[in-house]
Each structure stands twice: as structure tokens, then as C-alpha cells.
Amino acid sequence: MKTKKGFPKRYIILFSLIAAILLGSLAYILATGSTFTVRELIGTDPPDMSKCEITVDDPGVVRIVSTDVEVDNDFYYVVVKTEAVKPGNTRLHIRYTLDESTKYESEANLVVSPLFHFVYDTQGESFTGEWILYPTMLLLFSLTLGFFLFSFIEQLRKAQYSYSTVALGGVIIFLAISLIIWISELFLYGFSTMSTFYGLRLNMAFLGSMFASLTFPVLLVLSIAVSISNIVLVFKEGLRPVNLLGIILGIAVVGGFFALNSFSSDFAGEGGSEEWLVFQIQSIVSTGLFVVFSYFECMLLSTIICAILATKHKVPYDRDYLIILGCAIRKDGTPTPILKGRIDRALEFEQNQFAATGRHACFVPSGGQGSDEVVSEAECMKRYLLSYGVPEERIVMEDKSVNTYQNMAFSHRVIQAHSGGRDVNIAFSTTNYHVFRGYTLAKKIGMKAQGLSARTKLYFYPNAFVREFIGLLYEQRYRHIVAMAILANVFAFVMLTVFY
């Protein structure tokens, strides 16, 4: 009987830390937010403050606390410190007259919020305490990355390969590369530039395009690799649509990247309102598309990583049953090379287990009989096992299934009946590109099983993997659509706040 697991404690800790960091940052911003300092560049010579006029349109909204002069890198600034009085909107003016021909004038539009008397400069899109936002964002991303990485490693250690593993891997890739981008920009442009409220929002808005550009070399190499493997596959196996999936994916990835870059290029307008509106719409749409592209890319890379790690996992020598997943057999009822590889891998493991522990395992050949097959796939595998000296009492056939899901589900039932319902350790043997999918289906039916990876021809592997990746996307298509839609809308909203 399954027991319902509670929410993992580490995520409670994570969410508590995130809440504490956010509340702490908010508390700091609110504590300092009732004051605002305006800094205006005057020049390279010390200003004569008697020639500087500083006024506020409505002193009842914001009052001037102090004025001062600061020097930074041989440049002089007039510094005006203000404080909120009551909610409202007013303008602060700084006028400096050096002589009759040299006059400086600037203004800041200051808004005091009804709640907390928070002062915000709408022209400079700035407020006191905004510097804390960038460190907070980096800390949150780093903290989340650390916790998710721990969960990912734990799932790999326990051989819990599933869609959640892919999702975790995708999030880790996104967070890691985003941190690399933001930290790199911090060193390139300096903290003072990157830590402004406007700079942070602008950075978030264009994260999708920066992410795609940084990771494109990896995608390009992947696309070339799967395309080359497909060309070899066509020469070896013949020209069929299914043998061109890698080339199609490569063209879609590379073509999609260049199409997005072309679409998001600057609009060559002359400054008219209609042209500016087109540019804004174009930028918002391209940002959303880049985010979707980056999401797809993260899932693709994560699936590759998880699939490879699943094939490399070492199953412990404590198995009671070994399921052999069926596939097409020859016309004479003998196994094809792919099926033979799966049987041989199960035989090899069982022999190694017995040599190491003295413990035998039962074989569960799984697969029904197709309309063009002389015997069932299970019967074909049973004959092969018998020919290698496996006693018939250690072969438990499942000969009703017609697909991989039924292979797993029906084999699980057969094992439960044969074992009398006791807890047993199970492994399944399949071709390397198919191992990860086997894990996901085992979890779907509630069966704890670990995968044995049988090798296939090198040129066949990339195309077969692409097929499995498409299958994985299709099975979780609604979740992917919802996730991409949410991400695209969030970043489009950030773009709108940047423009308006």
C-alpha cells in the first residue's frame, strides 16, 4: 500500500529562507524609502552654491532636508536630500547658473505613495535602497540553485529518473546560466550601473535573448551531431521520415535562433509614433519568443543529460526480477539485433549478480505478438534465454503487451502474482536511448525499478534519442505549454514596465 509523502522539509526551509530574504529586503527598502537623494552633475569645477537654485513645486509633499556637493572621479555633483511629507506628486528643480551663457537645469518627478510614504523618482525610475535588489536577486537565484541541485543529485543517487528530474535539470541549467550572465555583467559594467531598479528590469527583460546567444554554440554542435548521424542512418537504414528527425530538429533549432535574432533586430524607424509603437510590440513579442526558445532549450539539454545519466547508472546486485522490454522480432521468430542486445544485457547482469552475491534473478520477457510476427516477442525471448541455459522456472513470461507502457504495467502484475505480493527488487533491460523513458513509465505505474542499458549502433543512437525526446515532450505537452506561457507572459510584462 502506498503511503502519501509529506512536503520535503528542505523545500520548507528553502521557501522560508526566500521569504526571509524578501521580507528583509522589503523592510530595508521601506525603512529608507521615505527619503530620496537627487544627484545632479555640474561639471569638473567646484560649483558656487550661491548660484544654485533648488526648489520644490509642492513642499507639502516633499521637503528639502539638505544640500551638499560631492566629487566623484574629478566630477562635481549637487546632492539634494529630500524627505516625504504626505502622499502626492511634485517636481524638484535644480538650476545652476555659471554665467549668462552657461546654465544647467534639471528636474526630478517625485511621487510619495499613500502606503509607507515611499518616495519614487518616476523620471529616473529610482528610489532609495534600490541597490539591495541586485544582491537579493543573486542571492535568491544562488540559494534556489543550490537547493535544486541538491534535490537533482539526490534523485540521481536514488535512480529516480522522471519528468520532475528533467524539470529540475532544466531549472538548474536556467538558473546557472542566468547567474553566469548577471555576474559577468556585474564585472563588465560595475555594480552602480547594474544595481539600479531600471537596470535590473532591463536585464530581466532581455535575459531570454542573452541566454539563447550564450548557449547557442552548444545547440549548434548538438544540431550538427544529430544531422551527421541522420545522414549515416539514411545510408545504412534507408530514407524514411523517422530517420530524418535529427536533421529536422537541427534545422528547427538553428533556424529558430537566427529567425528570432532577425525578428528582434532594431526597428529602423525615424522616430514616428507608429514606428516606435511597432518597435515596442516587436521587442515585447521577441522577448516572449526568446523565453519560450530558452525554455525549450533547457528542457532539451536537461533531457539529454538525464538520458545519458540514466544509461550510466549502476544497478546494485540485489535484483529479484529482470524485465526485458520487447521490440520487433525477425520473420523467423528470432530476435533482431536490438532485441538481442536487451536480452544479452539482462543475461550479463544476472550472471554478474550471481558471481558477486550468489543470488539468482527471474527473467520477465515482455511483449505480445504482432500481426506480422510468428510468435510473441516474449516467446522469442524465452527461447533465446533457454538456449543460454536459463532454467524455465526462472522465466516468467508476459505476452499480452503491445507498447512500452503495457510492457511495464503488465510485467508488474505478473511479478506481483509470481512473488505473492512481497516486496521485490526489479530491474528492466532496454536499449540505451530507451532507458530514461522506461524509468518514467515505471514511476507512472508505481513500480520501483532501475534500468539496464543495452548498447545500440552509434549512428542510430542520436536519432532514437530525438524520438524519445519528442515522446517525452508530447506526453507532458500541457504542462510544457502552461509553463512556457507563464514564462513568456512574465517576461513580456517586465518588458512593458521597462517601456512604460
Buried (B, 14 or more C-beta within 10 A) or exposed (E): EEEEEEEEEEEEEBEEBBEEBEEEBBEBBBEBBBBBBBBBEBEEEEBEBEEBEBEBBBEEBBEBEEBEBEEEEEEBBBBBBBBBBEBBBBBBBBBBBBEEEEEBEBBBBBBBBEEBBBBBBEEBBBBBBBBBBBBBBBBBBBBBBEBBBEBBEEBBEEBBBBBBBBBBBBBBBBBBBBBEBBBEBBEEEEEEEBBBBEBBBBBBBBBBBBBBEBBBEEBBEBBEEBBBBBBBBBEEBEEEEEBBBBBBBBEEBBEBBEEBBEEBEEBEEEEEEEEBEEBBEBBBBBBBBBBBBBBBBBBBBBBBBBBBBBBEBEBEBEBBBBBBBBBBBBEEBBBBEBBBBBBBBBBEBBEEBEEEEEEBBBBBBBBBBEEEBBBBBBBBBBBBBEEEEBEEEBBBBBBBBBEBBBBBBBBBEBBEEBBEEEEBBBBBBBBBBBBBBBBBBBBBBEBBBBBBBBEBBEBBBBBBBBBBBEBBBEBBEEEBEEBBEEBBEEBBEBBEEBEE
